[in-house]
Amino acid sequence: LWLARCADGSWHGVAESSLGKGGGSLRLLDTSCHQPCDTTRAVWEAFDGRGWRVLAGLKCRAASPNELDNARAQALEPPKKLRLGGVALPCAGSLGEFIGDFELQEGHVNGCPAWKQTIDNSIWLARGRNGCWMGQKSSTLGTETGTLLLPDTLSPAPSAYAVPDVCKWLEWDGNHWRLIPGLSCVVVSIEAG
């Protein structure tokens, strides 16, 4: 994921495949700052699937060499197993197909790890071309089309929401994205199954 200037001069948090195109789920609408860590009166905003919301207090600053070294040393391996589910969720229809366990797969989708469902190997949790985490079928894998959307371009896995108060799972109902209250993605220990 990148913090990059887009064609209109604003700064966006985007996936590599969207560099220079805008989009993503994080933006700073200040075309006068030369770097995203410059002093600005503009505020960072996050896209929640329905619109842009102000992220009060979010700041960007340059990292020190020690901070970069520490971050590299602490870089986590992606979780081997995830569980998508929640309380009182419908088990029928499109959403029901995606409820279950997912295992990490070899390789990457859009430069990021991807997980395949353990029951139906045509169902995936992967990063879409738009940088958001998506619940997708094999036929749409890696695109910005899917059944489920977590509008979070910052987290390293769909189980680690970078902005939990803003990023919620959404389902495509054929016309628009709708919020799925209670849907969550959690890490499952391999021993626990």
N, C-alpha and C positions, 0 to 999 in steps of 0.2 A: 504494500500500500504506500501511497505517495501523498505528500502535501505538495501541490503543484499549482502554478498559475494557469488559469484557463484563458481562452481566447478573449474574453471580455475584461481580463486583467484582474479578476478576483481570484482568491486562493481557495482550493478545494481539497478535501481528503478523498482521493480516488484510487481505484485499482489501476494497475499498470496498463491494462487494456483500454482504459478510458482517459489516459493522459492527454491533456489539451482539449478535451471534449466537454468539460464541465461534468455535471452530475455528481455522483458520490453521495455520501450522507453527511458531509461536514463542509461548511464553507465560511469564508470571511470576505464580506463584500467591501473591501477597501482596495481600490485600484492604485492608490498612491504609495502603499508600503512596498518596499523593494524585496523584503523577505517576510514570511508569515510571522516571524518573531519580532518584527519592528513594533515600536510603540504606535498604537492606533486607538482611535475612539470607537471604531467599529467593533461589533461583538460577533463571536463565533456562533453559528447556528447549526442545528442538526436536523436532517430530514427524517420524519417519523413514518413515512409512507403516505401521509395525508397532506403534509405541508412542512414548512421550515419553522423550527422552534428555537428561541434564543437559549443559549447555554451560558447563563450568567456565571461569571467567575472563571470560565475556561480561558486560559492564556497559553500562548506558545512562546517558548524561549529557546535559545541555543543551548545545547547540551555540552557539558565539559568533556574533555577526553576521558576522564575517569568514569563519568556517567555512561559514556558509550561503551567503554570496556566492561563495566559492570553489567550493562544491559545485554551485551553479547554473551557474557559468561552465564547469565541467568535465563537465556532464551530457552523456552520450554519446548519439548517435543509435543506435537499435537496428541491429544488423547486418543487411545486406541479404540475406545468404544464410547458411543453416545447413546442417550435415550431421549427420544422426543415423546412427550406426553404431558399429562397434567390431570387436574381434578375436574370431573364433570364435563369431559369433552365428548362430542359426538363420535361414535365409532363407525358411522356409515358415511358414504360419500367420499369426496376427494380427500378431506382432512383425515378420515379414518384410515386411508391407505398409508399415510405417512407416520402414524403412531407406531412406535416400536423402537427396536435397537438398531444401531448403525455401527459398522466397523470401518476403521481407517483403511484406505486402499493405497496401493503402491502408486507413485506418480502424483501429478498435480492437475488441478483444473483451474485455469486462469492464474497459474503461479501459486496456488494455495492448496492445502490438503483437502481431501474429499472423503466422505464416508458413504458406504453403500448399505442399504437396509439388509438385515440378516434374513428376513423372510422372503422379500421380493427384490431380486437383484436388479430390477429396473428402476428402483427408487433411490434417490441420492440426496444428501445434504452437501452442497458445494457452493463456492462463491460464483455468483453470476458475473457476466461481463460488466455490469453496472457497479461491481464491487460489493454488493450486498450478499448476505447469505441467503440461499434459496433452497427450498424443497422442490426437487425436479425429477422428472422421469428421464430415462436415458436419452429419449428423443430430443430433449431440450437442454441436456447437460451443458453447462458452461455459458449459456445464453442469459439474457435478462428476462426470460420467460420461465414461469414455473407456477406451481400451485401455492407454495408458501414463500413468504418473504420476511427476512429479518433485516430491516434497513440500518445495518451497522457495517460500515466499511472499515472500522478500526480494529475490531476484536480479532485475535488470531484463530478463533474457532467459534462455531455458533453457540457453544456452551459458555462463552466468556464475554458477556455483553459489555462493551466499552462504556455505554451510556444507558444503564438499566432503566432509568426513569423515562427515557425517551424511546428506546428501542424495544418494541413489542412485536411479536409474531403476527403476521397478517396473512389472510387467505384470499386468493383470487376467486371471485364468485362468478366470473364470466363478464362482468361489467366494471367492477372496481375492487380495490383491496379493502377488506374488512378486518377489523381487529378480532383476534381470537383470545379472549380473556382466559388466563390460566394455562395457556400453552407454554411449555418451557423445554429447554434442551439441557440435559445434565450429563456429566461425565459418569460412566459406570465402570467400576473396577472390574478387571477381567475375572478375578476370583469370584466376585459376587454374581457374575453372569447376568 
